[in-house]
Amino acid sequence: MADRRLQVFHTVARLLSFTKAAETLHMTQPAVTFQVRQLEEYFNTRLFDRTHNRISLTEAGEVVYGFADKIFELYAEMENAVREMTGEISGSLTIGASTTIAEYMLPALLGDFRNQYPEVTIHLKVSNTEGIVSMVENNTIDLGVVEAPVGNKNLVVDKCRDDQLVAIVPPNHELASRKTVKMEELLQYPFICREEGSGTREVITNYICQTDECKQSMQIAMELGSPEAVKGAVEAGMGISVVSNATIQKELRLGTLVAIQLDPPLERPFSFVHQKQKFRVRVMEELLEFARAYCHEHQGDNT
């Protein structure tokens, strides 16, 4: 509803990047540049300094950015007030999710939400936990869903549910008949792990050991970028791994992998993470409430 030029300017000013703003707004970079230039022509002054592929706000840009912040906060407050009266839930949200959650938890949750609120458009970005937290910090996404603890105390972290991690081996592996296994026993075998920045890898590394010497003793055979790749490598006999129990239900049914409980057990939280905004659009509040209820209802599920 607000002036499109001001919306585009505000996003560029917040991210200090035309490229990131274009991605966030689902626009081309030339379109973003055009909108900003139109606003600069309207005010008859430059709003950004552009030097060495970096941008910064001019003094006039700082003034416009400050007022734009207040304008959009008032817009959000107004929309919330009116939609509270009419009961209308509509709009657009951008959600970011770490790989495991995006592949195994979110499709069902977002499908149910879309059935209940067909007027809401949701865009989904997938990255590892580190990437998702960074997107929330930069306001590139409205809501993140991650699979590891979040260190930034300035963000709101809302636990959704607990996720159990288990060891996986091929059916012919010498550990396949075991009901439980200790992590020090797993360290004797080549280990298939996720890439640096993955929430799964961070949780497993912290579980295995707290010292650098212990971490160096891990026989990392491969670092892979998705749960599917990790499972495929273990099925091929290239090593063992530790993964979310939610990711292996199909393989357990087919008998291509064997899951072994860890001793002691290893759990981690799936959490929502977002900025501390004074006013959020109603659709954001509705999604959070819906997601909390969904997580509570499916707390004991494997998927």
C-alpha positions in Angstrom: 0.0 0.0 0.0 2.9 2.4 0.8 4.7 4.1 -2.1 6.6 1.4 -4.0 9.6 3.7 -4.4 9.8 4.2 -0.6 9.5 0.4 0.0 12.3 -0.3 -2.4 14.5 2.4 -1.0 13.9 1.2 2.6 14.9 -2.3 1.7 18.1 -1.2 0.0 18.9 1.1 2.9 18.3 -1.7 5.4 20.5 -4.2 3.6 22.9 -1.7 2.0 22.9 -3.8 -1.1 20.9 -3.5 -4.3 21.5 -7.2 -5.0 20.2 -8.4 -1.7 17.2 -6.0 -1.9 16.3 -7.3 -5.4 16.4 -10.9 -4.0 14.3 -9.9 -1.0 11.7 -8.0 -3.0 11.6 -10.6 -5.8 12.6 -8.0 -8.3 15.4 -7.6 -10.8 18.3 -5.4 -9.8 17.7 -2.9 -12.7 14.1 -2.5 -11.4 15.4 -1.8 -7.9 17.9 0.7 -9.2 15.1 2.4 -11.2 12.8 2.8 -8.2 15.6 4.3 -6.1 16.6 6.7 -8.8 12.9 7.8 -9.2 12.8 8.6 -5.5 16.1 10.5 -5.7 14.6 12.5 -8.6 11.5 13.2 -6.5 13.7 14.6 -3.7 16.2 16.1 -6.2 19.1 14.7 -4.2 21.2 11.6 -3.9 20.1 9.2 -1.2 23.1 6.8 -1.5 26.8 7.2 -2.0 28.2 4.6 -4.4 31.9 3.8 -4.1 34.0 0.7 -4.9 30.9 -1.5 -5.3 29.7 -0.5 -1.8 26.9 1.9 -0.9 26.1 4.0 2.1 23.4 6.5 3.0 23.9 10.1 2.4 22.7 12.6 5.0 19.5 13.0 3.1 19.2 9.2 2.8 19.5 8.9 6.6 16.6 11.3 7.0 14.4 9.5 4.5 15.3 6.1 6.0 14.3 7.3 9.5 11.0 8.6 8.3 10.4 5.5 6.2 10.9 3.3 9.3 8.2 5.3 11.1 5.9 5.2 8.1 6.1 1.4 7.7 5.6 0.9 11.4 2.4 3.0 11.2 1.3 1.1 8.2 1.7 -2.2 10.0 -0.2 -0.9 13.0 -3.0 0.3 10.7 -3.2 -3.0 8.8 -3.3 -4.9 12.0 -6.1 -2.7 13.5 -8.3 -3.0 10.4 -7.7 -6.7 9.8 -8.5 -7.3 13.5 -11.9 -5.8 12.8 -12.5 -7.5 9.5 -11.0 -10.9 10.3 -9.1 -10.8 7.0 -5.8 -12.8 6.8 -3.9 -12.0 3.7 -0.5 -10.8 2.5 3.0 -12.2 1.7 5.7 -13.7 3.9 9.2 -14.9 3.3 10.3 -17.8 5.4 13.8 -19.3 5.7 14.4 -22.9 6.8 17.5 -25.0 7.3 17.7 -28.0 5.0 16.3 -30.7 7.3 13.3 -28.7 8.3 12.6 -27.5 4.8 12.6 -31.0 3.4 10.9 -32.9 6.2 8.8 -30.7 8.4 7.7 -27.5 6.6 5.9 -28.9 3.6 3.1 -30.4 5.7 2.9 -27.4 8.0 2.8 -24.8 5.2 0.3 -27.0 3.2 -2.1 -27.0 6.2 -1.6 -23.3 6.7 -2.3 -22.5 3.0 -5.5 -24.6 3.1 -6.7 -22.5 6.0 -5.5 -19.2 4.6 -5.5 -19.4 0.8 -5.0 -15.6 0.4 -1.6 -15.8 2.0 1.5 -16.0 -0.3 4.6 -17.7 1.2 8.1 -17.6 -0.2 10.6 -20.2 1.1 14.3 -19.8 1.2 16.5 -22.8 2.1 20.0 -22.6 3.6 21.9 -24.1 6.6 21.2 -22.8 10.1 24.0 -20.2 10.0 22.6 -18.8 6.7 19.1 -18.6 8.0 20.1 -16.8 11.2 22.0 -14.3 9.0 19.0 -13.7 6.8 16.8 -13.0 9.9 19.5 -10.6 11.3 19.5 -8.8 7.9 15.7 -8.8 7.7 16.0 -10.7 4.4 13.3 -13.0 5.6 10.4 -12.5 8.0 10.7 -15.8 9.9 13.4 -18.5 10.2 13.1 -22.1 11.3 16.3 -23.6 12.4 17.7 -26.8 13.9 20.4 -25.6 16.3 20.7 -23.1 19.2 20.8 -19.4 18.2 23.5 -17.3 19.8 22.1 -13.8 18.9 20.3 -12.6 22.0 18.7 -9.8 20.1 16.5 -12.3 18.1 13.4 -13.9 19.4 13.7 -17.7 19.5 10.6 -19.7 20.0 11.0 -23.5 20.4 8.8 -25.6 18.2 9.6 -29.2 19.0 12.4 -31.6 19.9 14.1 -33.6 17.3 15.8 -36.9 18.1 19.1 -37.8 16.3 20.2 -41.3 15.7 23.2 -43.1 14.3 22.7 -44.7 10.9 24.6 -47.6 9.3 24.0 -49.9 6.3 22.2 -53.2 7.1 25.4 -55.2 6.7 27.5 -53.1 9.1 28.9 -54.8 12.2 27.0 -52.3 14.4 23.6 -53.0 12.6 22.4 -55.4 15.3 23.0 -53.0 18.2 20.1 -51.3 19.9 22.3 -48.5 21.3 25.8 -47.2 20.6 28.1 -44.7 22.4 29.6 -41.9 20.4 33.2 -43.0 21.1 32.4 -46.2 19.4 31.2 -44.4 16.3 34.4 -42.4 16.2 36.2 -45.6 15.2 34.5 -45.6 11.8 34.7 -43.2 8.8 32.1 -40.4 9.5 29.9 -38.8 6.9 28.9 -35.3 8.1 27.1 -32.2 7.0 29.0 -29.0 5.8 30.3 -26.3 8.1 27.5 -24.0 9.2 25.0 -26.8 9.3 22.9 -27.0 12.5 23.1 -30.8 12.4 26.9 -30.7 12.3 27.1 -28.2 15.1 24.9 -30.2 17.4 26.7 -33.5 16.7 30.2 -31.9 17.1 29.2 -30.4 20.5 27.7 -33.8 21.5 30.8 -35.8 20.5 33.3 -33.7 22.3 34.2 -30.3 23.7 38.0 -30.3 23.0 39.9 -29.7 19.7 41.9 -32.9 20.3 38.7 -34.9 20.3 37.3 -33.2 17.2 40.5 -33.9 15.4 40.1 -37.6 16.2 36.9 -37.8 14.0 37.6 -39.7 10.8 35.6 -37.4 8.5 35.3 -39.2 5.3 33.0 -36.8 3.5 31.3 -33.4 4.1 28.0 -33.2 2.3 25.4 -30.5 1.8 22.1 -32.2 2.4 20.5 -35.1 4.5 19.7 -36.9 1.2 23.4 -36.9 0.2 24.5 -38.1 3.7 22.0 -41.0 3.6 23.1 -42.0 0.1 26.8 -42.1 1.2 26.0 -44.3 4.2 23.8 -46.6 2.1 26.8 -47.0 -0.3 28.9 -48.1 2.6 31.2 -45.1 2.6 30.9 -44.5 6.4 28.4 -44.0 9.2 26.6 -40.9 10.3 24.2 -39.3 12.8 21.0 -37.7 11.4 17.6 -36.6 12.4 15.2 -39.5 13.0 12.6 -37.6 10.9 14.8 -37.8 7.8 15.1 -41.6 7.6 11.6 -43.0 7.8 11.5 -44.1 4.2 14.9 -45.8 4.4 13.9 -47.7 7.5 10.7 -48.9 5.8 12.7 -50.0 2.8 15.4 -51.6 4.9 18.3 -49.7 3.2 19.5 -48.2 6.5 19.5 -49.2 10.2 19.0 -46.7 13.0 20.7 -47.1 16.3 19.8 -45.1 19.4 22.7 -43.0 20.8 23.7 -43.5 24.4 23.2 -41.1 26.0 20.3 -39.9 23.7 20.8 -36.8 21.6 18.0 -34.3 21.0 17.9 -30.8 19.6 15.2 -28.1 19.3 13.5 -27.1 16.1 12.9 -23.3 16.6 11.3 -20.3 15.1 13.6 -17.2 15.0 12.6 -13.7 14.1 13.3 -10.0 14.9 11.8 -8.2 17.8 9.4 -5.9 16.0 7.0 -3.7 17.9 4.3 -4.3 15.2 4.2 -7.3 12.9 1.6 -7.7 10.1 -1.3 -9.8 11.2 -0.4 -12.6 8.8 2.9 -13.0 10.6 1.2 -13.3 13.9 -1.3 -15.8 12.5 1.5 -18.0 11.0 3.4 -18.1 14.3 0.3 -19.1 16.2 -0.6 -21.7 13.6 2.9 -23.1 13.6 3.1 -23.3 17.5 -0.2 -25.2 17.5 1.0 -27.5 14.7 4.3 -28.3 16.5 2.5 -29.0 19.7 0.1 -31.3 17.9 2.9 -33.2 16.1 5.4 -33.2 18.9 5.6 -37.0 19.1 5.7 -37.5 15.3 8.7 -38.8 13.4 8.1 -36.5 10.5 
